[in-house]
């Protein structure tokens, strides 16, 4: 598993794997399973914090959960997602917020939802030693402009994404997430770039894949059409909790083996 962004490279044979995680137990499980990189995504807004979108997620929330993930892993690349308005408004504030993720939280890199406004910022961050993963296509922080529709479906829009991908590679990005774009567009971008492309809803010809952990684990009520569930943790959790409730109400838990009796404490009163 890569421990630096320089090792996060495609070998042309085995695709790279990335998954989101927002807590230490999930991060530890990812590392044991051999995940190449963990994204502490602002998807925590929907997946873990009870928000309706990613927009309310704060820098402090990302930093706190990035710290939990970093402390639970030794070998996996940890990438902190920069939340809405934490970058791209003021350069000094952008650099400070991104720097916190490495200096205080222990991330190895940050991810930016990218556009023309992040090219110079990506270059500046890279100059300072803050590796940047770019993100093009569907960028959920622009939900009020774009919704959740597939991006890059016209020749003009696709060409713009290609140009932005090349510009971010030239600016020093070490990898690129392509979200919810046509598979043939993602394949062409992958061929064009020397940095790895990581797809989510972008077909199988990217250099790697990323999904939200809740979708993979079967924790959510619904999943996007480009994702898949590989478990049913929601069902397992509901069953376990219901069994606990039944055991307590039926006076089966705690049993004698779950308690300790100290004989010297009998007859205190």
RODOKE-719132 format. One line per 5 residues: their letters; for each residue x, y, z of N, C-alpha, C. Coordinates in nm, 4 decimals. Layout:
# RODOKE-719132
A = X,Y,Z,X,Y,Z,X,Y,Z | ... .
//
This chain:
# RODOKE-719132
XXXXX = 0.0845,-0.1197,0.0000,0.0000,0.0000,0.0000,0.0879,0.1246,0.0000 | 0.0484,0.2304,-0.0731,0.1311,0.3507,-0.0780,0.1255,0.4286,0.0525 | 0.2402,0.4794,0.0947,0.2452,0.5638,0.2138,0.2833,0.7069,0.1787 | 0.3165,0.7328,0.0524,0.3408,0.8673,0.0030,0.2674,0.8832,-0.1292 | 0.2440,1.0082,-0.1678,0.1735,1.0298,-0.2933,0.2588,0.9835,-0.4116 .
XXXXX = 0.3906,0.9833,-0.3946,0.4767,0.9358,-0.5010,0.4600,0.7886,-0.5307 | 0.4145,0.7119,-0.4306,0.3917,0.5693,-0.4489,0.2505,0.5388,-0.4985 | 0.1656,0.6413,-0.5017,0.0273,0.6236,-0.5471,0.0268,0.6333,-0.6995 | 0.0687,0.5248,-0.7617,0.0830,0.5205,-0.9065,0.0144,0.3967,-0.9619 | -0.0339,0.4094,-1.0835,-0.0941,0.2949,-1.1514,0.0157,0.2123,-1.2170 .
XXXXX = 0.0042,0.0797,-1.2071,0.1048,-0.0062,-1.2690,0.0579,-0.0641,-1.4016 | -0.0622,-0.0251,-1.4438,-0.1138,-0.0748,-1.5711,-0.1788,-0.2109,-1.5628 | -0.1739,-0.2737,-1.4468,-0.2315,-0.4075,-1.4318,-0.3388,-0.4102,-1.3229 | -0.3012,-0.3743,-1.2008,-0.3955,-0.3781,-1.0891,-0.4472,-0.2384,-1.0601 | -0.5785,-0.2155,-1.0705,-0.6319,-0.0821,-1.0436,-0.6085,-0.0398,-0.8981 .
XXXXX = -0.5922,0.0901,-0.8781,-0.5826,0.1465,-0.7443,-0.7204,0.1448,-0.6778 | -0.7214,0.1322,-0.5454,-0.8477,0.1309,-0.4718,-0.8491,0.2417,-0.3678 | -0.9602,0.3122,-0.3618,-0.9789,0.4172,-0.2618,-1.1210,0.4083,-0.2083 | -1.1364,0.4335,-0.0799,-1.2669,0.4290,-0.0144,-1.2722,0.5425,0.0863 | -1.3913,0.5952,0.1106,-1.4038,0.6958,0.2151,-1.4066,0.6279,0.3522 .
XXXXX = -1.3637,0.7017,0.4518,-1.3775,0.6601,0.5912,-1.3815,0.7857,0.6754 | -1.4587,0.7804,0.7842,-1.4761,0.8978,0.8692,-1.4487,0.8688,1.0157 | -1.4020,0.7466,1.0460,-1.3765,0.7098,1.1853,-1.2671,0.6047,1.1903 | -1.2146,0.5837,1.3106,-1.1012,0.4928,1.3272,-1.1355,0.3474,1.2955 | -1.2485,0.2922,1.3413,-1.2758,0.1507,1.3101,-1.2865,0.1236,1.1609 .
XXXXX = -1.3536,0.2124,1.0874,-1.3657,0.1922,0.9433,-1.2298,0.2040,0.8755 | -1.1502,0.3009,0.9198,-1.0167,0.3191,0.8614,-0.9297,0.1973,0.8854 | -0.9345,0.1430,1.0065,-0.8548,0.0244,1.0375,-0.8977,-0.0943,0.9519 | -1.0287,-0.1078,0.9307,-1.0786,-0.2165,0.8467,-1.0330,-0.1981,0.7021 | -1.0318,-0.0739,0.6553,-0.9837,-0.0458,0.5197,-0.8384,-0.0886,0.5044 .
XXXXX = -0.7575,-0.0540,0.6032,-0.6159,-0.0886,0.5939,-0.5962,-0.2404,0.5965 | -0.6681,-0.3082,0.6826,-0.6552,-0.4535,0.6890,-0.6997,-0.5190,0.5587 | -0.7942,-0.4571,0.4902,-0.8445,-0.5133,0.3638,-0.7540,-0.4806,0.2456 | -0.6559,-0.3917,0.2660,-0.5615,-0.3617,0.1598,-0.5976,-0.2440,0.0715 | -0.6853,-0.1552,0.1194,-0.7193,-0.0350,0.0430,-0.5938,0.0504,0.0231 .
XXXXX = -0.5749,0.1045,-0.0961,-0.4571,0.1855,-0.1247,-0.4642,0.3238,-0.0624 | -0.5818,0.3849,-0.0617,-0.5960,0.5206,-0.0090,-0.7325,0.5366,0.0554 | -0.7361,0.6153,0.1611,-0.8611,0.6499,0.2279,-0.8871,0.7979,0.2053 | -1.0057,0.8292,0.1582,-1.0486,0.9672,0.1445,-1.1407,1.0015,0.2606 | -1.0992,1.0978,0.3417,-1.1872,1.1478,0.4467,-1.2744,1.2540,0.3800 .
XXXXX = -1.3780,1.2065,0.3150,-1.4552,1.2904,0.2253,-1.5521,1.3821,0.2958 | -1.5829,1.4951,0.2298,-1.6887,1.5790,0.2843,-1.8243,1.5134,0.2654 | -1.8242,1.3974,0.1997,-1.9446,1.3133,0.1968,-1.9878,1.2718,0.3361 | -1.8998,1.2958,0.4360,-1.9398,1.2733,0.5758,-2.0646,1.3541,0.6098 | -2.0864,1.4647,0.5389,-2.2055,1.5440,0.5655,-2.3315,1.4624,0.5520 .
XXXXX = -2.3444,1.3898,0.4402,-2.4606,1.3039,0.4186,-2.4473,1.1715,0.4907 | -2.3254,1.1158,0.4910,-2.3057,0.9780,0.5351,-2.2949,0.9626,0.6855 | -2.2466,1.0659,0.7556,-2.2178,1.0478,0.8978,-2.2703,1.1591,0.9877 | -2.2937,1.2781,0.9341,-2.3264,1.3931,1.0191,-2.4730,1.4343,1.0123 | -2.5504,1.3688,0.9276,-2.6937,1.3960,0.9247,-2.7343,1.5167,0.8434 .
XXXXX = -2.6435,1.5741,0.7645,-2.6783,1.6866,0.6788,-2.7451,1.6366,0.5507 | -2.8111,1.7277,0.4814,-2.8751,1.6939,0.3546,-2.7790,1.7020,0.2367 | -2.6629,1.7641,0.2565,-2.5639,1.7772,0.1507,-2.4268,1.7905,0.2150 | -2.3255,1.8105,0.1331,-2.1902,1.8290,0.1856,-2.1640,1.9738,0.2268 | -2.2502,2.0646,0.1889,-2.2216,2.2074,0.2063,-2.1997,2.2514,0.3510 .
XXXXX = -2.2725,2.1983,0.4504,-2.2521,2.2470,0.5873,-2.1239,2.1969,0.6543 | -2.0548,2.1013,0.5957,-1.9370,2.0414,0.6602,-1.8297,2.1478,0.6816 | -1.7691,2.1476,0.8003,-1.6712,2.2494,0.8365,-1.5288,2.1938,0.8311 | -1.4342,2.2854,0.8321,-1.2934,2.2468,0.8366,-1.2643,2.1690,0.9645 | -1.3203,2.2137,1.0763,-1.2963,2.1442,1.2037,-1.3496,2.0017,1.1995 .
XXXXX = -1.4652,1.9815,1.1375,-1.5208,1.8462,1.1291,-1.4321,1.7557,1.0447 | -1.3848,1.8057,0.9323,-1.2958,1.7249,0.8489,-1.1648,1.6974,0.9219 | -1.1094,1.7989,0.9874,-0.9826,1.7811,1.0584,-0.9963,1.6776,1.1696 | -1.1063,1.6831,1.2441,-1.1265,1.5886,1.3538,-1.1346,1.4453,1.3028 | -1.2096,1.4244,1.1978,-1.2268,1.2889,1.1465,-1.1047,1.2417,1.0686 .
XXXXX = -1.0326,1.3341,1.0077,-0.9063,1.2968,0.9446,-0.8076,1.2488,1.0492 | -0.8043,1.3165,1.1634,-0.7173,1.2731,1.2724,-0.7500,1.1328,1.3190 | -0.8791,1.1024,1.3298,-0.9201,0.9683,1.3721,-0.8738,0.8628,1.2721 | -0.8887,0.8928,1.1440,-0.8471,0.7987,1.0390,-0.6958,0.7820,1.0385 | -0.6231,0.8921,1.0498,-0.4765,0.8863,1.0461,-0.4212,0.8076,1.1643 .
XXXXX = -0.4824,0.8239,1.2824,-0.4346,0.7518,1.4014,-0.4604,0.6024,1.3927 | -0.5579,0.5638,1.3115,-0.5958,0.4220,1.3023,-0.5213,0.3486,1.1921 | -0.4382,0.4197,1.1153,-0.3704,0.3582,1.0012,-0.2211,0.3836,1.0086 | -0.1454,0.2908,0.9516,-0.0001,0.3033,0.9479,0.0541,0.3079,0.8058 | -0.0131,0.2414,0.7126,0.0417,0.2220,0.5788,-0.0435,0.2825,0.4673 .
XXXXX = -0.1669,0.3177,0.4969,-0.2588,0.3634,0.3930,-0.2463,0.5133,0.3721 | -0.2511,0.5566,0.2470,-0.2490,0.6983,0.2139,-0.3799,0.7615,0.2605 | -0.3704,0.8693,0.3385,-0.4883,0.9375,0.3929,-0.5013,1.0742,0.3264 | -0.6168,1.0973,0.2653,-0.6408,1.2205,0.1902,-0.7603,1.2916,0.2525 | -0.7413,1.4159,0.2917,-0.8482,1.4954,0.3522,-0.9182,1.5783,0.2452 .
XXXXX = -1.0487,1.5732,0.2448,-1.1291,1.6496,0.1504,-1.1487,1.7909,0.2048 | -1.1211,1.8915,0.1234,-1.1403,2.0284,0.1680,-1.2862,2.0686,0.1472 | -1.3554,2.1077,0.2549,-1.4987,2.1336,0.2432,-1.5307,2.2674,0.1766 | -1.6562,2.2859,0.1502,-1.7092,2.4035,0.0819,-1.6627,2.5330,0.1478 | -1.6096,2.6229,0.0668,-1.5624,2.7560,0.1059,-1.4404,2.7537,0.1977 .
XXXXX = -1.3760,2.6378,0.2131,-1.2509,2.6333,0.2895,-1.1319,2.6652,0.2005 | -1.1565,2.6804,0.0701,-1.0510,2.7094,-0.0266,-1.1117,2.7883,-0.1411 | -1.0248,2.8555,-0.2137,-1.0696,2.9257,-0.3335,-1.1282,3.0630,-0.3097 | -1.1396,3.1049,-0.1839,-1.1937,3.2373,-0.1535,-1.0800,3.3350,-0.1282 | -0.9922,3.2969,-0.0377,-0.8744,3.3770,-0.0042,-0.7545,3.2833,-0.0006 .
XXXXX = -0.6469,3.3179,-0.0697,-0.5347,3.2250,-0.0795,-0.4732,3.1937,0.0560 | -0.4563,3.2943,0.1394,-0.3953,3.2714,0.2704,-0.4786,3.1746,0.3525 | -0.6094,3.1956,0.3520,-0.6984,3.1068,0.4274,-0.6989,2.9670,0.3669 | -0.6957,2.9586,0.2344,-0.6931,2.8285,0.1673,-0.5693,2.7498,0.2078 | -0.4523,2.8167,0.2059,-0.3270,2.7502,0.2419,-0.3291,2.7068,0.3875 .
XXXXX = -0.3819,2.7913,0.4731,-0.3888,2.7581,0.6163,-0.4789,2.6377,0.6396 | -0.5966,2.6380,0.5782,-0.6911,2.5279,0.5989,-0.6348,2.3962,0.5480 | -0.5740,2.3998,0.4301,-0.5161,2.2776,0.3751,-0.3974,2.2314,0.4585 | -0.3163,2.3256,0.5020,-0.2010,2.2912,0.5843,-0.2397,2.2248,0.7144 | -0.3513,2.2658,0.7733,-0.3997,2.2043,0.8976,-0.4187,2.0543,0.8825 .
XXXXX = -0.4668,2.0134,0.7650,-0.4975,1.8720,0.7448,-0.3719,1.7862,0.7535 | -0.2584,1.8409,0.7115,-0.1322,1.7674,0.7215,-0.0669,1.7887,0.8569 | -0.0576,1.9145,0.8979,0.0194,1.9494,1.0171,-0.0481,1.9058,1.1458 | -0.1792,1.9197,1.1529,-0.2529,1.8893,1.2765,-0.3245,1.7553,1.2715 | -0.3831,1.7211,1.1566,-0.4672,1.6013,1.1493,-0.3922,1.4774,1.1024 .
XXXXX = -0.2777,1.4957,1.0377,-0.1990,1.3797,0.9979,-0.2271,1.3249,0.8597 | -0.2996,1.4014,0.7759,-0.3232,1.3562,0.6388,-0.1939,1.3617,0.5591 | -0.1916,1.2863,0.4499,-0.0782,1.2910,0.3576,-0.1027,1.3865,0.2422 | -0.2299,1.4210,0.2179,-0.2657,1.5037,0.1032,-0.4058,1.5593,0.1245 | -0.4444,1.6519,0.0376,-0.5802,1.7052,0.0394,-0.6430,1.6855,-0.0982 .
XXXXX = -0.7755,1.6862,-0.1012,-0.8493,1.6819,-0.2274,-0.9285,1.8103,-0.2422 | -0.9260,1.8663,-0.3625,-1.0028,1.9863,-0.3934,-1.1039,1.9564,-0.5021 | -1.2281,1.9975,-0.4831,-1.3231,1.9976,-0.5938,-1.2773,2.1091,-0.6871 | -1.2373,2.0710,-0.8073,-1.1537,2.1584,-0.8889,-1.2303,2.2291,-0.9993 | -1.1661,2.3328,-1.0485,-1.2158,2.4115,-1.1602,-1.1077,2.5076,-1.2021 .
XXXXX = -1.1418,2.6044,-1.2823,-1.0420,2.7014,-1.3256,-0.9863,2.7799,-1.2069 | -1.0676,2.7911,-1.1012,-1.0264,2.8696,-0.9841,-0.9262,2.7955,-0.8958 | -0.9003,2.6680,-0.9195,-0.8096,2.5922,-0.8321,-0.6770,2.5578,-0.8986 | -0.6558,2.6044,-1.0206,-0.5305,2.5714,-1.0891,-0.4121,2.6364,-1.0179 | -0.4183,2.7667,-0.9970,-0.3087,2.8363,-0.9303,-0.2944,2.7895,-0.7858 .
XXXXX = -0.4073,2.7635,-0.7189,-0.4015,2.7166,-0.5806,-0.3337,2.5803,-0.5729 | -0.3654,2.4928,-0.6667,-0.3009,2.3611,-0.6699,-0.1501,2.3762,-0.6834 | -0.1073,2.4648,-0.7697,0.0359,2.4880,-0.7890,0.1003,2.5412,-0.6624 | 0.0336,2.6345,-0.5966,0.0888,2.6931,-0.4738,0.0959,2.5905,-0.3616 | -0.0076,2.5103,-0.3466,-0.0074,2.4064,-0.2437,0.1048,2.3067,-0.2687 .
XXXXX = 0.1201,2.2651,-0.3943,0.2264,2.1704,-0.4274,0.3632,2.2296,-0.3973 | 0.3805,2.3584,-0.4239,0.5074,2.4251,-0.3931,0.5387,2.4209,-0.2440 | 0.4357,2.4259,-0.1621,0.4532,2.4272,-0.0168,0.4634,2.2872,0.0425 | 0.4518,2.1843,-0.0413,0.4605,2.0481,0.0088,0.3284,1.9906,0.0540 | 0.2187,2.0464,0.0044,0.0848,1.9951,0.0355,0.0311,1.9282,-0.0901 .
XXXXX = 0.0434,1.7963,-0.1031,-0.0013,1.7280,-0.2245,-0.1515,1.7435,-0.2463 | -0.1887,1.7601,-0.3723,-0.3283,1.7860,-0.4077,-0.3805,1.6764,-0.5007 | -0.4943,1.6196,-0.4641,-0.5731,1.5353,-0.5538,-0.6827,1.6235,-0.6108 | -0.6860,1.6393,-0.7427,-0.7895,1.7193,-0.8069,-0.9172,1.6365,-0.8231 | -1.0274,1.7035,-0.8527,-1.1577,1.6371,-0.8623,-1.2402,1.7116,-0.9670 .
XXXXX = -1.2743,1.6444,-1.0749,-1.3515,1.7044,-1.1835,-1.4722,1.6179,-1.2177 | -1.5616,1.6757,-1.2985,-1.6860,1.6082,-1.3316,-1.7948,1.6576,-1.2392 | -1.8691,1.5657,-1.1809,-1.9683,1.6033,-1.0804,-1.8952,1.6442,-0.9535 | -1.9141,1.7678,-0.9136,-1.8533,1.8190,-0.7899,-1.9675,1.8589,-0.6963 | -1.9964,1.7759,-0.5947,-2.1160,1.7956,-0.5132,-2.1246,1.9294,-0.4403 .
XXXXX = -2.0104,1.9984,-0.4226,-2.0177,2.1289,-0.3588,-2.0886,2.2316,-0.4475 | -2.1085,2.1987,-0.5746,-2.1830,2.2855,-0.6659,-2.3234,2.2323,-0.6901 | -2.3769,2.1633,-0.5903,-2.5080,2.1012,-0.6057,-2.6155,2.2033,-0.6406 | -2.6033,2.3266,-0.5891,-2.7051,2.4273,-0.6171,-2.6968,2.4808,-0.7597 | -2.5854,2.4531,-0.8276,-2.5715,2.4907,-0.9679,-2.5945,2.3727,-1.0616 .
XXXXX = -2.5374,2.2581,-1.0249,-2.5335,2.1439,-1.1159,-2.6299,2.0329,-1.0797 | -2.6798,2.0317,-0.9558,-2.7524,1.9151,-0.9095,-2.6572,1.7971,-0.9025 | -2.7097,1.6771,-0.9263,-2.6262,1.5571,-0.9239,-2.6241,1.4888,-1.0608 | -2.6428,1.5695,-1.1658,-2.6495,1.5146,-1.3009,-2.5104,1.4767,-1.3521 | -2.5078,1.3824,-1.4460,-2.3829,1.3442,-1.5115,-2.3239,1.4654,-1.5829 .
XXXXX = -2.1920,1.4792,-1.5753,-2.1231,1.5924,-1.6354,-2.0426,1.5479,-1.7578 | -2.0077,1.6461,-1.8431,-1.9240,1.6171,-1.9586,-1.9951,1.5421,-2.0679 | -2.1240,1.5630,-2.0830,-2.2005,1.4856,-2.1810,-2.2039,1.5505,-2.3192 | -2.1697,1.6781,-2.3280,-2.1587,1.7447,-2.4581,-2.0114,1.7575,-2.4950 | -1.9837,1.7784,-2.6222,-1.8439,1.7920,-2.6658,-1.7774,1.9121,-2.5990 .
XXXXX = -1.8528,2.0211,-2.5865,-1.7964,2.1409,-2.5247,-1.7634,2.1167,-2.3778 | -1.8571,2.0570,-2.3046,-1.8350,2.0309,-2.1627,-1.7240,1.9282,-2.1422 | -1.7201,1.8276,-2.2295,-1.6158,1.7251,-2.2181,-1.4787,1.7849,-2.2445 | -1.4689,1.8704,-2.3453,-1.3409,1.9341,-2.3765,-1.2931,2.0204,-2.2616 | -1.3862,2.0874,-2.1946,-1.3497,2.1705,-2.0796,-1.2917,2.0845,-1.9672 .
XXXXX = -1.3507,1.9677,-1.9431,-1.2994,1.8793,-1.8388,-1.1605,1.8287,-1.8749 | -1.1404,1.7940,-2.0016,-1.0077,1.7497,-2.0455,-0.9048,1.8589,-2.0220 | -0.9384,1.9813,-2.0623,-0.8449,2.0927,-2.0467,-0.8130,2.1170,-1.8988 | -0.9143,2.1079,-1.8141,-0.8922,2.1290,-1.6710,-0.8086,2.0162,-1.6110 | -0.8292,1.8954,-1.6582,-0.7502,1.7822,-1.6089,-0.6023,1.8025,-1.6411 .
XXXXX = -0.5735,1.8404,-1.7632,-0.4344,1.8638,-1.8033,-0.3756,1.9798,-1.7252 | -0.4532,2.0857,-1.7078,-0.4045,2.2031,-1.6349,-0.3708,2.1691,-1.4904 | -0.4505,2.0845,-1.4272,-0.4232,2.0486,-1.2874,-0.3036,1.9546,-1.2766 | -0.2860,1.8668,-1.3746,-0.1647,1.7865,-1.3745,-0.0423,1.8775,-1.3885 | -0.0491,1.9732,-1.4805,0.0620,2.0657,-1.5005,0.0874,2.1494,-1.3750 .
XXXXX = -0.0180,2.1759,-1.2985,-0.0047,2.2561,-1.1762,0.0542,2.1763,-1.0603 | 0.0631,2.0435,-1.0759,0.1268,1.9627,-0.9724,0.0376,1.8655,-0.8999 | -0.0893,1.8515,-0.9421,-0.1762,1.7518,-0.8785,-0.1157,1.6124,-0.8963 | -0.1259,1.5293,-0.7928,-0.0666,1.3953,-0.8001,-0.1654,1.2901,-0.8472 | -0.2946,1.3250,-0.8519,-0.3982,1.2317,-0.8961,-0.5241,1.3113,-0.9265 .
XXXXX = -0.6187,1.2469,-0.9931,-0.7420,1.3131,-1.0332,-0.8612,1.2211,-1.0124 | -0.9611,1.2679,-0.9389,-1.0892,1.1982,-0.9283,-1.1789,1.2457,-1.0422 | -1.2397,1.1522,-1.1129,-1.3380,1.1819,-1.2164,-1.4711,1.1231,-1.1723 | -1.5689,1.2098,-1.1468,-1.6967,1.1642,-1.0918,-1.8114,1.1838,-1.1898 | -1.8853,1.0767,-1.2119,-2.0115,1.0782,-1.2872,-1.9960,1.1457,-1.4228 .
XXXXX = -1.9005,1.0953,-1.4993,-1.8783,1.1422,-1.6368,-1.8875,1.0220,-1.7304 | -1.9102,1.0431,-1.8599,-1.9150,0.9292,-1.9524,-1.7866,0.8475,-1.9478 | -1.8011,0.7166,-1.9568,-1.6857,0.6276,-1.9458,-1.5838,0.6523,-2.0556 | -1.6317,0.6856,-2.1765,-1.5359,0.7083,-2.2855,-1.4601,0.8394,-2.2674 | -1.5214,0.9380,-2.2013,-1.4491,1.0610,-2.1678,-1.3422,1.0312,-2.0640 .
XXXXX = -1.3780,0.9556,-1.9598,-1.2813,0.9211,-1.8558,-1.1644,0.8421,-1.9137 | -1.1926,0.7534,-2.0084,-1.0861,0.6737,-2.0700,-0.9891,0.7632,-2.1462 | -1.0416,0.8630,-2.2174,-0.9549,0.9533,-2.2928,-0.8697,1.0389,-2.1994 | -0.9292,1.0859,-2.0899,-0.8528,1.1647,-1.9932,-0.7442,1.0790,-1.9301 | -0.7764,0.9572,-1.8973,-0.6785,0.8653,-1.8386,-0.5601,0.8453,-1.9317 .
XXXXX = -0.5878,0.8292,-2.0601,-0.4803,0.8137,-2.1581,-0.3964,0.9402,-2.1715 | -0.4595,1.0545,-2.1515,-0.3921,1.1826,-2.1704,-0.2990,1.2166,-2.0549 | -0.3339,1.1711,-1.9346,-0.2595,1.2106,-1.8153,-0.1523,1.1084,-1.7795 | -0.0495,1.1563,-1.7116,0.0501,1.0651,-1.6556,0.0216,1.0374,-1.5082 | -0.0589,1.1233,-1.4432,-0.0995,1.0971,-1.3051,-0.2190,1.0026,-1.3063 .
XXXXX = -0.2418,0.9276,-1.1976,-0.3522,0.8322,-1.1968,-0.4885,0.8996,-1.1913 | -0.5821,0.8436,-1.2646,-0.7221,0.8855,-1.2583,-0.7976,0.7869,-1.1699 | -0.8827,0.8410,-1.0842,-0.9633,0.7589,-0.9936,-1.1094,0.7854,-1.0260 | -1.1790,0.6839,-1.0698,-1.3151,0.7016,-1.1155,-1.4187,0.6706,-1.0103 | -1.5299,0.7430,-1.0182,-1.6502,0.7097,-0.9429,-1.7672,0.7427,-1.0358 .
XXXXX = -1.8280,0.6402,-1.0891,-1.9267,0.6607,-1.1925,-1.8631,0.7075,-1.3216 | -1.7413,0.6579,-1.3507,-1.6680,0.7006,-1.4696,-1.6156,0.5820,-1.5496 | -1.6719,0.4652,-1.5277,-1.6317,0.3484,-1.6046,-1.5095,0.2777,-1.5492 | -1.4710,0.1701,-1.6166,-1.3643,0.0836,-1.5654,-1.2274,0.1145,-1.6215 | -1.2177,0.2132,-1.7108,-1.0894,0.2402,-1.7734,-1.0062,0.3455,-1.7012 .
XXXXX = -1.0498,0.3873,-1.5849,-0.9671,0.4734,-1.5009,-0.8574,0.3889,-1.4370 | -0.7599,0.4575,-1.3790,-0.6498,0.3855,-1.3137,-0.6893,0.3271,-1.1788 | -0.8008,0.3719,-1.1244,-0.8475,0.3212,-0.9961,-0.9931,0.3588,-0.9752 | -1.0474,0.3151,-0.8624,-1.1868,0.3401,-0.8304,-1.1998,0.3884,-0.6865 | -1.3021,0.4719,-0.6626,-1.3356,0.5153,-0.5277,-1.4867,0.5079,-0.5109 .
XXXXX = -1.5297,0.4717,-0.3917,-1.6709,0.4759,-0.3550,-1.6835,0.5275,-0.2127 | -1.8030,0.5686,-0.1787,-1.8347,0.6072,-0.0410,-1.8545,0.4800,0.0410 | -1.7922,0.4757,0.1571,-1.7955,0.3542,0.2390,-1.9384,0.3093,0.2698 | -2.0278,0.4038,0.2975,-2.1649,0.3663,0.3308,-2.2306,0.2869,0.2186 | -2.1984,0.3209,0.0943,-2.2546,0.2475,-0.0189,-2.1971,0.1063,-0.0261 .
XXXXX = -2.0656,0.0961,-0.0123,-1.9992,-0.0350,-0.0179,-2.0486,-0.1264,0.0936 | -2.0647,-0.0698,0.2133,-2.1006,-0.1500,0.3303,-2.2503,-0.1760,0.3418 | -2.3302,-0.1070,0.2620,-2.4747,-0.1238,0.2730,-2.5323,-0.0562,0.3945 | -2.4795,0.0629,0.4262,-2.5277,0.1368,0.5427,-2.6372,0.2367,0.5081 | -2.6401,0.2808,0.3831,-2.7364,0.3838,0.3447,-2.8703,0.3271,0.3046 .
XXXXX = -2.9681,0.4173,0.2973,-3.1016,0.3759,0.2539,-3.1071,0.3590,0.1028 | -3.0274,0.4383,0.0307,-3.0224,0.4263,-0.1146,-2.8811,0.4590,-0.1606 | -2.8455,0.4100,-0.2758,-2.7119,0.4338,-0.3284,-2.7219,0.4912,-0.4691 | -2.6213,0.5642,-0.5135,-2.6235,0.6184,-0.6492,-2.6238,0.5064,-0.7528 | -2.6695,0.5353,-0.8738,-2.6766,0.4305,-0.9764,-2.5396,0.3770,-1.0176 .
XXXXX = -2.4321,0.4534,-0.9908,-2.2988,0.4083,-1.0308,-2.2237,0.3385,-0.9184 | -2.2887,0.3195,-0.8034,-2.2253,0.2525,-0.6896,-2.2836,0.1132,-0.6727 | -2.2263,0.0383,-0.5799,-2.2752,-0.0962,-0.5508,-2.2514,-0.1271,-0.4037 | -2.3382,-0.2082,-0.3467,-2.3220,-0.2529,-0.2082,-2.2595,-0.3914,-0.2073 | -2.1628,-0.4100,-0.1190,-2.0953,-0.5382,-0.1057,-2.1215,-0.5998,0.0326 .
XXXXX = -2.2166,-0.5432,0.1046,-2.2542,-0.5939,0.2352,-2.3888,-0.5363,0.2738 | -2.4367,-0.5709,0.3934,-2.5642,-0.5205,0.4448,-2.5470,-0.4846,0.5912 | -2.4547,-0.3899,0.6182,-2.4301,-0.3520,0.7565,-2.5514,-0.2871,0.8217 | -2.6320,-0.2162,0.7443,-2.7518,-0.1558,0.8003,-2.8434,-0.2640,0.8570 | -2.8639,-0.3699,0.7793,-2.9463,-0.4793,0.8268,-2.8848,-0.5502,0.9456 .
XXXXX = -2.7513,-0.5711,0.9416,-2.6822,-0.6364,1.0527,-2.6921,-0.5529,1.1792 | -2.6761,-0.4212,1.1665,-2.6850,-0.3332,1.2836,-2.8250,-0.3351,1.3437 | -2.9264,-0.3269,1.2579,-3.0638,-0.3272,1.3069,-3.0959,-0.4579,1.3776 | -3.0461,-0.5702,1.3223,-3.0688,-0.7000,1.3860,-3.0002,-0.7079,1.5207 | -2.8743,-0.6646,1.5271,-2.7998,-0.6704,1.6523,-2.8634,-0.5816,1.7586 .
XXXXX = -2.9057,-0.4615,1.7208,-2.9667,-0.3696,1.8182,-3.1003,-0.4234,1.8656 | -3.1796,-0.4787,1.7736,-3.3078,-0.5372,1.8130,-3.2871,-0.6559,1.9070 | -3.1834,-0.7367,1.8807,-3.1539,-0.8499,1.9693,-3.1133,-0.8012,2.1073 | -3.0367,-0.6910,2.1135,-2.9975,-0.6326,2.2428,-3.1197,-0.5843,2.3192 | -3.2103,-0.5129,2.2511,-3.3318,-0.4641,2.3159,-3.4128,-0.5806,2.3724 .
XXXXX = -3.4275,-0.6853,2.2927,-3.5033,-0.8023,2.3383,-3.4363,-0.8662,2.4597 | -3.3050,-0.8776,2.4576,-3.2339,-0.9426,2.5681,-3.2490,-0.8648,2.6971 | -3.2432,-0.7314,2.6894,-3.2601,-0.6500,2.8104,-3.4037,-0.6584,2.8604 | -3.4985,-0.6435,2.7703,-3.6394,-0.6439,2.8105,-3.6831,-0.7805,2.8620 | -3.6213,-0.8883,2.8133,-3.6550,-1.0230,2.8580,-3.5719,-1.0670,2.9785 .
XXXXX = -3.4928,-0.9732,3.0329,-3.4098,-0.9992,3.1507,-3.3051,-1.1086,3.1243 | -3.2582,-1.1158,2.9996,-3.1541,-1.2118,2.9643,-3.0148,-1.1485,2.9629 | -3.0113,-1.0152,2.9603,-2.8849,-0.9421,2.9652,-2.8999,-0.8261,3.0626 | -2.8018,-0.8065,3.1506,-2.6786,-0.8854,3.1639,-2.7022,-1.0161,3.2386 | -2.6323,-1.1204,3.1972,-2.6367,-1.2487,3.2673,-2.5303,-1.2494,3.3762 .
XXXXX = -2.5236,-1.3582,3.4515,-2.4277,-1.3662,3.5624,-2.2840,-1.3448,3.5152 | -2.2510,-1.3954,3.3956,-2.1127,-1.3831,3.3482,-2.0749,-1.2410,3.3087 | -2.1741,-1.1532,3.3009,-2.1459,-1.0142,3.2642,-2.1325,-0.9238,3.3862 | -2.1397,-0.9823,3.5050,-2.1345,-0.9029,3.6272,-2.0334,-0.9603,3.7246 | -1.9919,-0.8814,3.8223,-1.8987,-0.9250,3.9263,-1.9589,-0.8929,4.0627 .
XXXXX = -1.9507,-0.9881,4.1496,-2.0010,-0.9698,4.2863,-1.8831,-0.9706,4.3824 | -1.8718,-0.8682,4.4650,-1.7675,-0.8588,4.5680,-1.8316,-0.8902,4.7019 | -1.7969,-1.0082,4.7581,-1.8653,-1.0561,4.8785,-1.8473,-0.9633,4.9979 | -1.7342,-0.8922,5.0041,-1.7107,-0.8042,5.1202,-1.8048,-0.6842,5.1205 | -1.8767,-0.6666,5.0119,-1.9657,-0.5507,5.0056,-2.1086,-0.5842,5.0445 .
XXXX = -2.1322,-0.7119,5.0801,-2.2665,-0.7484,5.1265,-2.2959,-0.6826,5.2608 | -2.4226,-0.6554,5.2833,-2.4700,-0.6034,5.4109,-2.3987,-0.4738,5.4496 | -2.3846,-0.3817,5.3571,-2.3261,-0.2525,5.3914,-2.4206,-0.1705,5.4816 | -2.5462,-0.1933,5.4688,-2.6441,-0.1178,5.5483,-2.7361,-0.2141,5.6202 .
//
